[in-house]
Amino acid sequence: MNSDRGLTLIELAVAVLVLSIGSIAALRAADQSRLAIGGAADRLLAQIVARNRAEELRLLPPQERAALPTEILMGGQTISVATTTKTTAAGLTEATVTARAQRGGGAIFVIYLPVEPAS
């Protein structure tokens, strides 16, 4: 009987394959994390713009809301802002503010506006 201990070539190849797959998975996860962190600034700026627009809608009378700009310059980026409104069953106005940065990061903010008294 041969009592040599050690790795065969097949065992070594399987070990290298398993380690390679694990390394590739770790590199892909790190790359995805980098991409997600890189877009955080865009999303943050879009969130700020969306919240500001929601507050403008809350504070301004309805006739002045239509004159609000659709593009805002913040943090050196142009943020596109779109607002859609609909009336709820309770008579409130649901305003959905969508803000999107040039590089793709965006935010959505929903606000419910009270019923305006008839003039």
C-alpha positions as CSV (number, residue, x, y, z in Angstrom):
1,M,0.0,0.0,0.0
2,N,1.1,3.4,-0.9
3,S,0.7,5.7,2.1
4,D,1.7,9.0,0.5
5,R,-0.5,11.9,1.6
6,G,-1.2,14.9,-0.5
7,L,-3.4,16.4,-3.1
8,T,-4.2,14.9,-6.4
9,L,-4.3,17.0,-9.5
10,I,-8.1,16.7,-9.6
11,E,-8.5,17.8,-6.0
12,L,-6.3,20.8,-6.6
13,A,-8.2,21.8,-9.8
14,V,-11.5,21.6,-7.9
15,A,-10.1,23.7,-5.0
16,V,-8.9,26.4,-7.5
17,L,-12.3,26.3,-9.2
18,V,-14.2,26.8,-6.0
19,L,-11.9,29.7,-4.9
20,S,-12.2,31.3,-8.3
21,I,-16.0,31.3,-8.1
22,G,-15.9,32.7,-4.6
23,S,-13.5,35.5,-5.7
24,I,-15.6,36.4,-8.7
25,A,-18.8,36.6,-6.5
26,A,-16.9,38.9,-4.0
27,L,-15.7,41.2,-6.8
28,R,-19.1,41.5,-8.3
29,A,-20.7,42.3,-4.9
30,A,-18.0,45.0,-4.4
31,D,-18.7,46.5,-7.8
32,Q,-22.4,46.6,-7.2
33,S,-21.8,48.3,-3.9
34,R,-19.6,50.9,-5.5
35,L,-22.3,51.7,-8.1
36,A,-25.0,52.0,-5.4
37,I,-22.8,54.3,-3.3
38,G,-21.9,56.4,-6.4
39,G,-25.5,57.1,-7.1
40,A,-26.3,58.1,-3.5
41,A,-25.4,61.8,-4.1
42,D,-27.8,62.0,-7.1
43,R,-30.6,60.4,-5.1
44,L,-30.0,62.7,-2.2
45,L,-30.2,65.8,-4.4
46,A,-33.3,64.5,-6.0
47,Q,-34.9,63.9,-2.6
48,I,-34.1,67.4,-1.5
49,V,-35.6,68.9,-4.7
50,A,-38.7,66.7,-4.4
51,R,-39.3,67.7,-0.7
52,N,-38.7,71.4,-1.5
53,R,-41.3,71.2,-4.4
54,A,-43.8,69.5,-2.1
55,E,-43.4,72.3,0.4
56,E,-43.8,74.9,-2.3
57,L,-47.0,73.2,-3.4
58,R,-48.2,73.2,0.2
59,L,-47.4,76.9,0.7
60,L,-48.4,78.5,-2.6
61,P,-51.9,79.1,-3.7
62,P,-53.1,76.9,-6.6
63,Q,-52.9,79.7,-9.3
64,E,-49.1,80.1,-8.6
65,R,-48.3,76.4,-8.5
66,A,-48.4,76.1,-12.3
67,A,-45.6,78.7,-12.7
68,L,-43.1,76.6,-10.8
69,P,-40.0,75.6,-12.9
70,T,-39.6,72.1,-14.2
71,E,-35.8,72.1,-13.8
72,I,-33.8,73.0,-10.7
73,L,-30.1,73.6,-10.5
74,M,-28.7,72.0,-7.2
75,G,-25.3,70.8,-6.3
76,G,-24.0,71.5,-9.8
77,Q,-26.7,69.3,-11.4
78,T,-29.9,70.0,-13.2
79,I,-32.7,68.1,-11.6
80,S,-35.9,67.6,-13.6
81,V,-39.1,67.9,-11.6
82,A,-42.6,66.7,-12.6
83,T,-45.8,67.0,-10.5
84,T,-49.0,65.1,-11.1
85,T,-52.1,65.7,-9.1
86,K,-55.4,63.9,-8.6
87,T,-58.4,64.4,-6.2
88,T,-58.9,61.7,-3.5
89,A,-62.3,60.4,-2.4
90,A,-62.0,62.7,0.7
91,G,-61.6,65.7,-1.6
92,L,-57.9,66.2,-0.9
93,T,-55.5,66.8,-3.7
94,E,-52.8,64.1,-3.9
95,A,-49.7,65.6,-5.5
96,T,-46.9,63.2,-6.6
97,V,-43.6,65.0,-7.1
98,T,-41.0,63.1,-9.2
99,A,-37.4,64.5,-9.3
100,R,-34.7,63.0,-11.4
101,A,-31.0,63.9,-11.7
102,Q,-29.2,64.0,-15.0
103,R,-27.2,60.9,-14.1
104,G,-30.3,58.9,-13.3
105,G,-30.8,59.1,-9.5
106,G,-34.3,60.1,-8.6
107,A,-36.9,60.4,-5.9
108,I,-40.7,60.4,-5.6
109,F,-42.5,62.3,-2.9
110,V,-46.3,62.3,-2.3
111,I,-48.1,65.1,-0.4
112,Y,-51.8,65.6,0.3
113,L,-52.9,69.2,-0.1
114,P,-56.0,70.5,1.8
115,V,-59.1,71.6,-0.1
116,E,-58.8,75.2,-1.2
117,P,-61.7,77.4,0.0
118,A,-63.9,78.7,-2.9
119,S,-63.2,82.3,-3.6
